[in-house]
Amino acid sequence: MKQVLSLLALSVRTSLARPRDPVLIAAGFFLSAVVLTVLLAVPTGLRSLATSTGRDDVAMVLSASALDEGSSSIGPQELHLIRTLPLVAKNTLGEPAIAAQLIGTAKFERPKGPPATVQVRGVDSASWEMLGVEPSGVLAGDGDVRGIWVGAFAARHISELSAETARFRNADWNVLGQFSDGGSLWDSEIWAELPTLKASYQAESRWSTVLVKLEQPENFESFRDALEADPRLNGVRTIRQSDYYRLHTGWIADLMFKAALAISVLLGAGAVLTIANALSASLERRRGEAATLRALGFGSRSVAGASLLEVVMIGLAASGVAVVGLVLILNGREFGTSSGTHIIYAQFRMGLHVVLTVLGYSLVLGVIASLWPVRQLAYGKLIDGLRAD
């Protein structure tokens, strides 16, 4: 170990005297770390978005054949029967805590890129109370005005939604205020007065989903059993609200994570070749020095260990600078993507596991890229190395 440290110190002094080679090696690590960090920050942000949306004590009731709440349709008879199910909490008036909603979409122009399709959620006072979302501005009575509240993400990225009125469904809607749910999926939506949205869609006797607040979160399985046991409700199904959003947004995060892994493999192959070429050129100029040190009694393993450790240190330093820079510049910034039917906004998230993954990735790249050049340097024929000096 003492020999390795001595050789490492010598290598550092040599690199400082000839900085071109270590800079090229560091550049390969830096670019790889930047790309991988961004690729991992996207699915991490989407997972954070999904897990922050929904409540464990709220059950969502959808039509049995619906893939999501936007394609679901529930009629008045089913809504009445849902109110009679057991284990449903009571609201402030002592009535079953039920909130029926209608889901639609609206398209808006953006300064850059194609039009954005935004999900519109028809809500009443029961939804506001149940979900605990506090809007700014005016909270009108149910159906008093053609009013909407805009999620914080949507308001920041779609200029029309930050104005006093927004036009969709061939009508002007008054923007009564905004709301923020702490970075959840709802912050990408528009919430509208339920009666006026139902009239706009000519769906006076139809709802998309029914939210049911349970007495306790652990009552969900019993509530689901009671719903499935009623033959009059065989046209609907239920899922815990928090599970619904994890499933319906988690697949996007999983897809992007798999894409990140595939790209990282291709990126890694290119980075290994770049780093290996730069390292080979650097070590070639040190062949004579290494051979002299071996002739003076330094072991081949010590020479190899010092060279490998130098590359790893360069890689970790370059990757660390890249990650820290991106955390300062990009972490928490918002980006938009599609859920398949509408746009959702999320934030780049670079937590500790992203940082450790990138540093581990750089470590692996450094070891792989160093194997052949270091072997040539440390275990090549001594006489050839002395002649190279």
C-alpha positions as CSV (number, residue, x, y, z in Angstrom):
1,M,0.0,0.0,0.0
2,K,2.9,2.4,0.8
3,Q,4.3,1.8,-2.7
4,V,0.9,2.5,-4.2
5,L,0.5,5.8,-2.4
6,S,4.0,6.8,-3.3
7,L,3.4,6.0,-7.0
8,L,0.0,7.8,-6.8
9,A,1.6,10.9,-5.5
10,L,4.2,10.8,-8.3
11,S,1.4,10.2,-10.9
12,V,-0.5,13.3,-9.6
13,R,2.6,15.4,-10.0
14,T,3.1,14.1,-13.5
15,S,-0.5,14.9,-14.4
16,L,-0.2,18.4,-13.1
17,A,2.9,18.9,-15.2
18,R,1.1,17.4,-18.3
19,P,-2.6,18.3,-17.7
20,R,-3.8,17.5,-21.3
21,D,-4.3,13.8,-20.8
22,P,-6.1,13.9,-17.4
23,V,-8.4,16.6,-18.8
24,L,-9.4,14.4,-21.7
25,I,-10.0,11.5,-19.4
26,A,-12.1,13.8,-17.0
27,A,-14.1,15.1,-20.0
28,G,-15.3,11.5,-20.8
29,F,-16.4,11.0,-17.2
30,F,-18.0,14.4,-17.0
31,L,-20.1,14.0,-20.1
32,S,-21.3,10.5,-19.1
33,A,-22.2,11.7,-15.7
34,V,-24.2,14.7,-17.0
35,V,-26.3,12.6,-19.4
36,L,-26.9,9.8,-16.9
37,T,-27.9,12.3,-14.1
38,V,-30.5,14.0,-16.3
39,L,-31.8,10.6,-17.5
40,L,-32.3,9.4,-13.9
41,A,-33.7,12.7,-12.7
42,V,-36.7,12.4,-15.0
43,P,-38.2,9.0,-13.8
44,T,-37.2,10.0,-10.2
45,G,-39.3,13.2,-10.6
46,L,-42.2,11.3,-12.0
47,R,-42.2,8.7,-9.2
48,S,-42.1,11.6,-6.7
49,L,-45.1,13.1,-8.5
50,A,-47.1,9.8,-8.4
51,T,-46.4,9.1,-4.7
52,S,-47.4,12.6,-3.7
53,T,-50.8,12.4,-5.3
54,G,-53.8,10.8,-3.7
55,R,-54.8,9.7,-0.2
56,D,-54.7,6.3,1.4
57,D,-58.1,6.9,3.1
58,V,-59.9,7.7,-0.2
59,A,-61.3,5.0,-2.5
60,M,-61.9,5.7,-6.2
61,V,-64.9,4.1,-7.8
62,L,-64.6,3.7,-11.6
63,S,-66.7,1.8,-14.2
64,A,-65.4,-1.8,-14.5
65,S,-64.3,-1.5,-18.1
66,A,-62.5,1.8,-17.8
67,L,-58.8,2.0,-18.1
68,D,-58.6,5.3,-16.3
69,E,-60.8,7.9,-14.7
70,G,-61.1,9.8,-18.0
71,S,-62.7,6.9,-19.8
72,S,-65.0,5.9,-16.8
73,S,-68.7,6.6,-16.7
74,I,-70.9,6.2,-13.6
75,G,-74.7,6.8,-13.6
76,P,-77.0,8.1,-10.9
77,Q,-78.2,4.7,-9.7
78,E,-74.7,3.6,-9.1
79,L,-73.9,6.8,-7.3
80,H,-76.9,6.3,-5.0
81,L,-75.8,2.7,-4.2
82,I,-72.2,3.8,-3.4
83,R,-73.6,6.2,-0.8
84,T,-75.1,3.3,1.1
85,L,-72.0,1.2,1.3
86,P,-70.5,0.5,4.8
87,L,-67.3,2.0,6.3
88,V,-67.8,5.3,4.5
89,A,-66.8,8.3,6.6
90,K,-69.2,11.2,7.4
91,N,-68.7,14.8,6.3
92,T,-69.3,17.9,8.5
93,L,-73.1,17.6,7.8
94,G,-73.2,14.0,9.0
95,E,-73.7,12.7,5.5
96,P,-71.6,10.1,3.6
97,A,-68.4,11.7,2.5
98,I,-68.8,11.2,-1.3
99,A,-67.4,13.4,-4.1
100,A,-68.4,12.7,-7.7
101,Q,-66.2,14.2,-10.4
102,L,-66.3,14.6,-14.2
103,I,-63.1,14.3,-16.2
104,G,-62.5,16.1,-19.5
105,T,-59.7,17.7,-21.5
106,A,-58.9,21.0,-23.1
107,K,-56.3,22.1,-25.6
108,F,-54.3,25.3,-25.2
109,E,-51.6,26.9,-27.4
110,R,-48.1,27.2,-26.0
111,P,-45.3,29.7,-26.9
112,K,-43.1,26.8,-27.9
113,G,-44.1,23.3,-29.1
114,P,-47.4,21.8,-30.0
115,P,-50.7,22.6,-28.2
116,A,-51.0,21.2,-24.7
117,T,-53.9,18.9,-23.8
118,V,-54.7,19.6,-20.1
119,Q,-57.0,17.5,-18.0
120,V,-60.1,19.3,-16.7
121,R,-61.6,18.0,-13.4
122,G,-65.2,18.9,-12.5
123,V,-65.3,19.3,-8.7
124,D,-67.7,20.6,-6.1
125,S,-67.3,21.6,-2.5
126,A,-67.1,18.0,-1.4
127,S,-64.0,17.4,-3.5
128,W,-62.2,20.4,-2.1
129,E,-63.1,19.3,1.4
130,M,-62.2,15.7,1.0
131,L,-58.8,16.2,-0.8
132,G,-57.7,19.1,1.4
133,V,-56.7,21.3,-1.5
134,E,-56.8,25.0,-0.8
135,P,-57.4,27.3,-3.8
136,S,-56.4,30.9,-4.0
137,G,-58.8,33.5,-5.2
138,V,-62.6,33.1,-5.2
139,L,-64.2,29.8,-4.2
140,A,-67.6,30.2,-5.9
141,G,-70.7,28.3,-5.0
142,D,-71.5,25.1,-6.9
143,G,-72.6,26.2,-10.4
144,D,-72.8,29.9,-9.6
145,V,-70.4,30.9,-12.3
146,R,-68.5,29.3,-15.2
147,G,-65.3,29.3,-13.2
148,I,-62.1,27.3,-13.1
149,W,-59.0,27.0,-10.8
150,V,-55.7,26.3,-12.4
151,G,-53.0,24.1,-11.0
152,A,-49.7,25.8,-10.2
153,F,-47.7,23.8,-12.8
154,A,-50.2,24.4,-15.6
155,A,-50.4,28.1,-14.7
156,R,-46.7,28.6,-15.0
157,H,-46.3,26.8,-18.4
158,I,-49.5,27.8,-20.2
159,S,-49.8,31.5,-20.5
160,E,-53.6,31.5,-21.3
161,L,-54.2,29.9,-17.9
162,S,-52.6,32.7,-16.0
163,A,-55.0,35.3,-17.6
164,E,-58.4,36.3,-16.3
165,T,-60.3,34.1,-18.7
166,A,-59.5,30.9,-20.6
167,R,-61.4,29.5,-23.6
168,F,-62.2,25.9,-24.1
169,R,-65.3,23.8,-25.0
170,N,-66.4,26.8,-27.2
171,A,-66.9,29.0,-24.1
172,D,-65.0,31.5,-22.0
173,W,-64.2,30.4,-18.4
174,N,-63.4,32.8,-15.6
175,V,-60.1,32.0,-13.9
176,L,-61.2,32.3,-10.3
177,G,-57.8,31.4,-8.9
178,Q,-55.0,28.9,-8.7
179,F,-54.3,26.0,-6.4
180,S,-51.2,24.0,-5.4
181,D,-51.1,20.5,-3.9
182,G,-47.4,20.5,-3.2
183,G,-46.2,19.3,-6.6
184,S,-48.8,16.5,-7.2
185,L,-50.4,15.5,-10.5
186,W,-53.3,17.7,-9.7
187,D,-51.0,20.7,-10.1
188,S,-51.0,20.0,-13.9
189,E,-54.8,20.1,-14.1
190,I,-57.7,22.6,-14.3
191,W,-60.4,22.2,-11.8
192,A,-63.8,23.5,-12.9
193,E,-67.2,24.0,-11.3
194,L,-68.9,20.6,-11.6
195,P,-72.4,21.6,-12.7
196,T,-71.1,24.0,-15.4
197,L,-68.6,21.4,-16.7
198,K,-71.3,18.7,-16.8
199,A,-73.5,21.1,-18.8
200,S,-70.6,21.9,-21.2
201,Y,-70.2,18.1,-21.8
202,Q,-74.0,17.6,-21.9
203,A,-73.5,15.0,-19.1
204,E,-76.0,16.0,-16.5
205,S,-76.6,12.4,-15.4
206,R,-73.0,11.1,-15.7
207,W,-69.9,11.2,-13.7
208,S,-66.4,9.9,-14.4
209,T,-65.4,8.8,-10.9
210,V,-66.7,8.8,-7.4
211,L,-64.3,9.5,-4.5
212,V,-65.3,7.8,-1.2
213,K,-63.6,8.8,2.1
214,L,-63.2,5.8,4.3
215,E,-63.4,5.8,8.1
216,Q,-59.9,4.4,8.3
217,P,-57.3,3.7,5.5
218,E,-57.2,0.0,6.6
219,N,-60.9,-0.3,5.8
220,F,-60.3,-0.3,2.1
221,E,-60.3,-4.1,1.6
222,S,-63.6,-4.4,3.5
223,F,-65.1,-1.6,1.5
224,R,-64.0,-3.2,-1.7
225,D,-65.5,-6.6,-0.6
226,A,-68.8,-4.9,0.2
227,L,-68.9,-3.2,-3.2
228,E,-68.1,-6.4,-5.1
229,A,-70.7,-8.3,-3.0
230,D,-73.5,-6.1,-4.3
231,P,-74.7,-7.4,-7.7
232,R,-76.2,-4.0,-8.5
233,L,-72.7,-2.6,-8.6
234,N,-71.1,-5.2,-10.8
235,G,-70.5,-2.5,-13.4
236,V,-68.0,-0.6,-11.2
237,R,-64.7,-1.3,-9.5
238,T,-62.7,0.4,-6.8
239,I,-59.1,1.1,-6.1
240,R,-57.3,3.1,-3.4
241,Q,-56.7,6.6,-4.7
242,S,-53.0,6.6,-3.9
243,D,-52.5,3.3,-5.6
244,Y,-54.3,4.5,-8.7
245,Y,-51.9,7.4,-9.3
246,R,-48.9,5.3,-8.5
247,L,-50.0,2.8,-11.2
248,H,-51.1,5.3,-13.8
249,T,-48.0,7.4,-13.6
250,G,-45.5,4.8,-12.4
251,W,-45.5,3.1,-15.8
252,I,-44.2,6.3,-17.4
253,A,-41.4,6.4,-14.8
254,D,-40.6,2.8,-15.3
255,L,-40.5,3.2,-19.1
256,M,-38.1,6.2,-18.8
257,F,-36.0,4.4,-16.3
258,K,-35.6,1.4,-18.7
259,A,-34.7,3.9,-21.5
260,A,-32.2,5.4,-19.2
261,L,-30.6,2.0,-18.5
262,A,-30.4,1.2,-22.2
263,I,-28.9,4.6,-23.0
264,S,-26.4,4.3,-20.2
265,V,-25.2,1.0,-21.6
266,L,-24.6,2.6,-25.0
267,L,-23.2,5.7,-23.4
268,G,-20.9,3.7,-21.2
269,A,-19.5,1.8,-24.2
270,G,-18.6,5.1,-25.9
271,A,-17.2,6.5,-22.7
272,V,-15.1,3.4,-22.1
273,L,-13.5,3.7,-25.5
274,T,-12.9,7.5,-25.1
275,I,-11.4,7.1,-21.7
276,A,-9.4,4.1,-22.7
277,N,-7.9,5.9,-25.7
278,A,-7.0,8.9,-23.7
279,L,-5.6,6.8,-20.9
280,S,-3.6,4.7,-23.4
281,A,-2.0,7.8,-24.8
282,S,-1.2,9.1,-21.4
283,L,0.3,5.8,-20.1
284,E,2.3,5.3,-23.3
285,R,4.2,8.5,-22.4
286,R,4.8,7.0,-19.0
287,R,6.1,3.6,-20.1
288,G,9.7,4.6,-19.5
289,E,9.0,6.0,-16.1
290,A,7.0,2.9,-15.0
291,A,9.7,0.6,-16.3
292,T,12.4,2.5,-14.4
293,L,10.3,2.3,-11.2
294,R,9.8,-1.4,-11.6
295,A,13.6,-1.8,-12.1
296,L,14.1,0.1,-8.9
297,G,12.0,-2.4,-7.0
298,F,8.4,-1.2,-7.3
299,G,6.1,-4.1,-8.0
300,S,3.9,-4.5,-11.0
301,R,0.8,-4.6,-8.8
302,S,1.8,-1.4,-7.1
303,V,2.2,0.3,-10.5
304,A,-1.1,-1.1,-11.7
305,G,-2.9,-0.2,-8.4
306,A,-1.6,3.4,-8.5
307,S,-2.6,3.9,-12.2
308,L,-6.0,2.4,-11.6
309,L,-6.5,4.5,-8.5
310,E,-5.6,7.7,-10.4
311,V,-8.2,7.0,-13.1
312,V,-10.8,6.3,-10.5
313,M,-10.0,9.5,-8.6
314,I,-10.2,11.5,-11.9
315,G,-13.5,9.8,-12.7
316,L,-15.1,10.4,-9.3
317,A,-13.9,14.0,-9.2
318,A,-15.2,14.8,-12.7
319,S,-18.5,13.0,-12.0
320,G,-18.9,14.7,-8.7
321,V,-18.5,18.1,-10.3
322,A,-21.1,17.2,-12.9
323,V,-23.6,16.0,-10.4
324,V,-23.1,18.9,-8.0
325,G,-23.5,21.4,-10.9
326,L,-26.7,19.8,-12.1
327,V,-28.1,19.6,-8.6
328,L,-27.5,23.4,-8.3
329,I,-28.8,24.2,-11.7
330,L,-31.5,21.6,-12.6
331,N,-32.8,20.0,-9.4
332,G,-36.4,21.2,-8.8
333,R,-36.8,22.6,-12.3
334,E,-40.0,21.6,-14.0
335,F,-40.5,19.6,-17.2
336,G,-43.5,18.4,-19.1
337,T,-44.4,15.0,-20.5
338,S,-47.4,13.1,-21.7
339,S,-49.4,10.7,-19.7
340,G,-50.9,9.3,-22.9
341,T,-54.0,11.4,-22.9
342,H,-52.9,14.8,-21.4
343,I,-49.8,16.7,-20.3
344,I,-48.3,16.4,-16.9
345,Y,-45.6,18.5,-15.3
346,A,-43.1,17.2,-12.9
347,Q,-39.8,18.3,-11.4
348,F,-36.3,17.0,-11.9
349,R,-35.3,15.1,-8.8
350,M,-31.7,14.3,-7.9
351,G,-31.7,12.6,-4.6
352,L,-29.0,10.7,-2.9
353,H,-29.7,7.5,-4.7
354,V,-29.3,9.3,-8.1
355,V,-25.9,10.8,-6.9
356,L,-24.7,7.4,-5.7
357,T,-25.8,5.6,-8.9
358,V,-23.9,8.1,-11.1
359,L,-20.8,7.9,-9.0
360,G,-21.0,4.0,-9.0
361,Y,-21.5,4.1,-12.8
362,S,-18.4,6.3,-13.1
363,L,-16.4,3.9,-10.9
364,V,-17.4,0.9,-13.1
365,L,-16.5,2.9,-16.3
366,G,-13.1,3.8,-14.8
367,V,-12.3,0.2,-13.9
368,I,-13.3,-1.2,-17.2
369,A,-11.6,1.5,-19.3
370,S,-8.4,1.1,-17.3
371,L,-7.9,-2.7,-17.4
372,W,-6.1,-3.0,-20.7
373,P,-4.0,0.2,-20.7
374,V,-2.9,-0.4,-17.1
375,R,-2.1,-4.0,-17.8
376,Q,0.1,-3.0,-20.7
377,L,1.9,-0.5,-18.5
378,A,2.4,-2.6,-15.4
379,Y,2.9,-6.0,-16.8
380,G,4.6,-5.3,-20.2
381,K,8.1,-6.4,-20.9
382,L,10.5,-4.4,-18.7
383,I,13.2,-4.2,-21.4
384,D,10.7,-2.6,-23.9
385,G,9.6,-0.1,-21.3
386,L,13.2,0.9,-20.6
387,R,13.9,1.3,-24.3
388,A,10.8,3.5,-24.6
389,D,12.4,6.1,-22.3
